[in-house]
Amino acid sequence: MERYEFVLENEHGLHARPAGLMVETCSGYNSEVNITKGEVKVNGKSMLGVLMLAASKGDTLLIEVDGEDEVDALAAIKRLIDSQFDE
């Protein structure tokens, strides 16, 4: 299992567009992806789940990736986060 914790820095948090990019990125891999904010853990491949996090700028999120392509999946997710979701 690969893990990555980060502080959300994009101005508007994980609103619909960046949440959609996150789901699209996670869905491109076979590995299971979970995103946790506080006590709430959701499936990273679920748009509704990611939106349920209501993640705002400054929130700490934990990404956990488990599966055959976990290293590649996490690398792609990190690239998306580092680009601040292309905003």
Helices and strands as residue ranges (DSSP letters): E 2-7, H 16-27, E 32-37, E 40-43, H 47-52, E 60-66, H 70-82, G 84-86
